[in-house]
Amino acid sequence: MNRAAIVIGVDRTGNLPVLRAGASGAREMAAWLDGEGFDVRLFVDDQQPVTASRITDEIANLIDQGTLEQLVIYFSGHGFLHSYST
C-alpha cells in the first residue's frame, strides 16, 4: 500500500507564547508513522517558519503522483484562524 504522511509541528507564531512540545510531538509522530511504513514529510519551525504554501505544495506533489492509497495529515502546536463562518 502506498501511504504518505504530512506531519506539522509549530511552536512559534505571532504574539502567542512559545510552546515546548509542538515540534517535538510532531517529530515523535513522524518517527512512529515512519515505523508503520508511511512516507513521511515533516514540517517543523525550528529552522524556518512553517508556511501553508510549503505544506499545500507537498500535498499536491504527493497526490499528483496518482499512486497514494492513504494520506495522513497530523498537526501539533499553534494554529491560526484565518476566517470564521457559521
Backbone as a chain_set.jsonl record, in Angstrom:
{"seq": "MNRAAIVIGVDRTGNLPVLRAGASGAREMAAWLDGEGFDVRLFVDDQQPVTASRITDEIANLIDQGTLEQLVIYFSGHGFLHSYST", "coords": {"N": [[0.853, -1.179, 0.0], [0.579, 2.202, -0.837], [1.4, 4.698, 1.168], [1.38, 7.904, 2.685], [2.473, 10.629, 4.779], [1.887, 13.836, 6.056], [3.398, 15.712, 8.375], [3.158, 18.101, 10.854], [4.586, 20.524, 12.953], [4.308, 23.199, 15.087], [5.729, 25.578, 17.058], [6.025, 28.292, 17.416], [4.325, 31.28, 16.782], [3.167, 34.379, 15.65], [2.139, 36.591, 18.239], [1.746, 34.773, 20.223], [2.427, 32.68, 23.102], [5.514, 30.841, 23.206], [5.514, 27.453, 22.466], [6.356, 24.287, 24.008], [6.275, 21.739, 23.054], [5.176, 21.307, 20.533], [6.677, 20.986, 18.075], [8.379, 18.895, 18.878], [6.528, 16.9, 19.509], [5.475, 16.473, 16.982], [7.717, 15.411, 15.712], [7.95, 12.997, 17.105], [5.563, 11.715, 16.316], [6.06, 11.585, 13.575], [8.222, 9.803, 13.543], [6.951, 7.489, 14.487], [5.002, 7.048, 12.476], [6.715, 6.627, 10.301], [7.882, 4.229, 11.105], [5.656, 2.658, 10.76], [5.541, 2.37, 8.095], [4.928, 4.555, 6.478], [5.53, 7.127, 4.053], [7.037, 9.824, 5.111], [6.662, 13.308, 5.452], [8.042, 15.906, 7.053], [7.308, 18.91, 8.732], [8.542, 21.377, 10.613], [9.04, 24.161, 12.843], [11.657, 24.821, 13.688], [13.974, 25.68, 12.27], [13.008, 27.342, 10.253], [10.026, 29.231, 9.501], [6.918, 27.434, 9.327], [5.012, 27.22, 6.509], [1.833, 27.643, 4.922], [1.85, 27.414, 2.161], [4.117, 25.825, 1.57], [3.29, 23.423, 2.703], [0.882, 22.832, 1.292], [1.912, 22.646, -1.295], [3.505, 20.346, -1.049], [1.564, 18.422, -0.434], [0.11, 18.502, -2.825], [2.117, 17.571, -4.586], [2.409, 14.921, -3.689], [-0.187, 13.883, -4.162], [-0.433, 14.284, -6.909], [1.178, 12.308, -7.944], [-0.432, 10.16, -8.226], [-0.578, 7.66, -7.052], [-1.147, 7.269, -4.413], [-2.676, 5.629, -1.685], [-3.4, 6.175, 0.847], [-3.405, 9.077, 2.832], [-2.158, 10.764, 5.51], [-2.611, 13.535, 7.572], [-1.109, 15.31, 10.044], [-1.18, 17.502, 12.776], [0.471, 19.488, 15.181], [0.551, 21.826, 17.728], [0.673, 25.464, 17.677], [-1.905, 27.183, 15.984], [-3.646, 29.091, 13.445], [-6.421, 31.089, 13.025], [-7.953, 31.92, 10.175], [-10.341, 32.8, 8.97], [-13.791, 32.899, 9.888], [-16.881, 31.314, 9.793], [-20.423, 30.7, 10.094]], "CA": [[0.0, 0.0, 0.0], [1.335, 3.447, -0.907], [0.887, 5.589, 2.211], [2.23, 9.05, 2.988], [2.02, 11.464, 5.896], [2.366, 15.205, 6.239], [3.429, 15.917, 9.826], [3.428, 19.521, 11.068], [4.757, 20.936, 14.343], [4.533, 24.648, 15.176], [5.906, 26.073, 18.425], [6.055, 29.758, 17.457], [3.54, 32.016, 15.794], [2.652, 35.676, 16.083], [2.41, 37.031, 19.607], [1.374, 33.719, 21.152], [3.562, 32.129, 23.833], [6.234, 29.75, 22.561], [5.187, 26.136, 23.014], [7.532, 23.457, 24.253], [6.142, 20.363, 22.581], [4.553, 21.173, 19.216], [7.626, 20.404, 17.128], [8.869, 17.592, 19.365], [5.427, 15.962, 19.335], [5.407, 16.157, 15.558], [8.84, 14.509, 15.432], [7.603, 11.674, 17.638], [4.552, 11.145, 15.433], [6.725, 11.268, 12.309], [9.0, 8.578, 13.747], [6.011, 6.368, 14.58], [4.438, 6.816, 11.144], [7.787, 6.046, 9.503], [7.953, 2.834, 11.522], [4.472, 1.978, 10.239], [5.668, 2.25, 6.646], [4.497, 5.747, 5.755], [6.497, 8.074, 3.504], [6.738, 10.958, 5.986], [7.193, 14.651, 5.156], [7.977, 16.61, 8.336], [7.417, 20.365, 8.698], [8.63, 21.966, 11.95], [9.516, 25.549, 12.752], [12.94, 25.032, 14.364], [14.912, 26.398, 11.414], [12.284, 28.342, 9.473], [8.575, 29.12, 9.727], [6.125, 26.504, 8.535], [4.05, 28.014, 5.742], [0.757, 26.902, 4.268], [2.21, 27.133, 0.764], [5.027, 24.664, 1.554], [2.506, 22.228, 3.01], [-0.025, 22.529, 0.181], [2.743, 22.2, -2.421], [3.906, 18.961, -0.814], [0.354, 17.599, -0.588], [-0.156, 18.422, -4.272], [3.123, 16.687, -5.18], [2.071, 13.538, -3.346], [-1.427, 13.49, -4.84], [-0.205, 14.279, -8.354], [1.826, 11.056, -8.338], [-1.522, 9.273, -8.605], [-0.398, 6.307, -6.52], [-1.455, 7.228, -2.979], [-3.866, 4.947, -1.206], [-3.74, 6.781, 2.135], [-2.639, 10.264, 3.203], [-2.421, 11.226, 6.873], [-2.103, 14.872, 7.885], [-1.061, 15.444, 11.502], [-0.752, 18.837, 13.2], [0.7, 19.67, 16.608], [1.064, 23.147, 18.075], [-0.109, 26.673, 17.467], [-2.559, 27.36, 14.7], [-4.096, 30.442, 13.151], [-7.758, 31.132, 12.458], [-7.942, 32.921, 9.117], [-11.686, 33.354, 8.871], [-14.772, 32.094, 10.599], [-18.252, 31.478, 9.328], [-21.317, 29.724, 10.7]], "C": [[0.896, 1.238, 0.0], [0.712, 4.458, 0.049], [1.888, 6.702, 2.484], [1.627, 9.83, 4.141], [2.685, 12.826, 5.824], [2.272, 15.467, 7.741], [3.944, 17.332, 10.096], [3.544, 19.799, 12.558], [5.136, 22.407, 14.416], [4.584, 25.066, 16.64], [5.77, 27.593, 18.53], [5.155, 30.347, 16.374], [3.04, 33.314, 16.406], [3.082, 36.055, 17.481], [2.044, 35.986, 20.65], [2.607, 33.2, 21.892], [4.204, 30.967, 23.065], [5.866, 28.445, 23.267], [6.468, 25.324, 23.197], [7.426, 22.083, 23.611], [5.481, 20.211, 21.21], [5.47, 20.475, 18.224], [8.108, 19.033, 17.595], [7.775, 16.529, 19.259], [5.279, 15.533, 17.889], [6.535, 15.206, 15.172], [8.548, 13.09, 15.926], [6.569, 10.986, 16.75], [5.168, 10.748, 14.095], [7.527, 9.974, 12.429], [8.084, 7.359, 13.812], [5.435, 6.024, 13.209], [5.467, 6.185, 10.213], [7.922, 4.561, 9.829], [6.782, 2.003, 11.04], [4.465, 1.899, 8.716], [5.187, 3.429, 5.831], [5.705, 6.499, 5.198], [6.188, 9.404, 4.182], [7.429, 12.222, 5.485], [6.962, 15.483, 6.412], [8.205, 18.104, 8.139], [7.411, 20.867, 10.144], [9.28, 23.336, 11.84], [10.801, 25.817, 13.524], [13.877, 25.933, 13.569], [14.277, 27.531, 10.617], [10.797, 28.183, 9.735], [7.945, 28.059, 8.821], [5.071, 27.341, 7.817], [3.011, 27.11, 5.079], [1.146, 26.535, 2.839], [3.176, 25.95, 0.661], [4.25, 23.376, 1.775], [1.61, 21.857, 1.835], [0.74, 22.084, -1.064], [3.125, 20.731, -2.259], [2.712, 18.01, -0.935], [0.041, 17.422, -2.073], [0.841, 17.489, -4.955], [2.8, 15.224, -4.912], [0.842, 13.051, -4.108], [-1.218, 13.379, -6.345], [0.506, 13.015, -8.84], [0.789, 10.016, -8.755], [-1.433, 7.868, -8.047], [-0.773, 6.178, -5.046], [-2.74, 6.458, -2.706], [-4.327, 5.549, 0.119], [-2.82, 7.971, 2.377], [-3.096, 10.709, 4.584], [-1.83, 12.619, 7.007], [-2.238, 15.054, 9.382], [-0.521, 16.83, 11.84], [-0.619, 18.88, 14.713], [1.201, 21.094, 16.834], [0.097, 24.274, 17.837], [-0.713, 26.681, 16.073], [-2.978, 28.807, 14.543], [-5.466, 30.355, 12.5], [-7.811, 32.274, 11.454], [-9.303, 33.581, 8.961], [-12.643, 32.408, 9.558], [-16.135, 32.362, 10.027], [-19.11, 30.413, 9.987], [-22.261, 29.149, 9.685]], "O": [[1.864, 1.306, 0.758], [-0.358, 5.004, -0.216], [3.096, 6.469, 2.512], [0.439, 9.714, 4.443], [3.883, 12.945, 5.567], [1.18, 15.444, 8.309], [5.019, 17.714, 9.633], [2.701, 19.362, 13.342], [6.161, 22.817, 13.873], [3.603, 24.926, 17.37], [5.443, 28.121, 19.593], [5.222, 29.959, 15.207], [2.553, 33.339, 17.536], [4.237, 35.868, 17.864], [2.032, 36.286, 21.843], [3.717, 33.272, 21.364], [3.524, 30.214, 22.369], [5.901, 28.35, 24.494], [7.512, 25.634, 22.623], [8.399, 21.328, 23.622], [5.25, 19.085, 20.768], [5.082, 19.485, 17.603], [8.23, 18.111, 16.789], [8.07, 15.374, 18.95], [4.992, 14.37, 17.603], [6.321, 14.286, 14.382], [8.86, 12.109, 15.25], [6.694, 9.794, 16.465], [4.837, 9.698, 13.543], [7.513, 9.145, 11.52], [8.406, 6.312, 13.251], [5.385, 4.856, 12.825], [5.13, 5.305, 9.422], [8.061, 3.734, 8.928], [6.89, 0.782, 10.921], [3.502, 1.42, 8.117], [5.05, 3.321, 4.613], [6.776, 6.502, 5.806], [5.185, 10.043, 3.863], [8.611, 12.212, 5.142], [5.819, 15.735, 6.793], [9.156, 18.52, 7.476], [6.387, 20.79, 10.822], [9.978, 23.633, 10.871], [11.015, 26.942, 13.975], [14.497, 26.84, 14.124], [14.916, 28.546, 10.339], [10.352, 27.112, 10.148], [8.394, 27.831, 7.698], [4.325, 28.086, 8.453], [3.292, 25.965, 4.727], [0.803, 25.453, 2.363], [3.054, 25.147, -0.263], [4.51, 22.363, 1.125], [1.579, 20.697, 1.422], [0.259, 21.23, -1.809], [3.075, 19.963, -3.219], [2.843, 16.914, -1.481], [-0.257, 16.315, -2.521], [0.453, 16.697, -5.814], [2.906, 14.385, -5.807], [0.832, 11.939, -4.635], [-1.766, 12.482, -6.985], [0.442, 12.689, -10.025], [1.084, 9.109, -9.534], [-2.135, 6.971, -8.515], [-0.72, 5.08, -4.492], [-3.746, 6.617, -3.397], [-5.5, 5.448, 0.477], [-1.611, 7.889, 2.158], [-4.274, 10.995, 4.799], [-0.692, 12.86, 6.607], [-3.336, 14.967, 9.932], [0.47, 17.278, 11.263], [-1.477, 18.378, 15.439], [2.168, 21.521, 16.203], [-1.119, 24.087, 17.798], [-0.091, 26.236, 15.108], [-2.699, 29.646, 15.4], [-5.648, 29.624, 11.526], [-7.728, 33.445, 11.824], [-9.39, 34.803, 8.834], [-12.324, 31.241, 9.779], [-16.505, 33.513, 9.8], [-18.614, 29.361, 10.39], [-23.091, 28.305, 10.022]]}, "num_chains": 1, "name": "protein.A"}
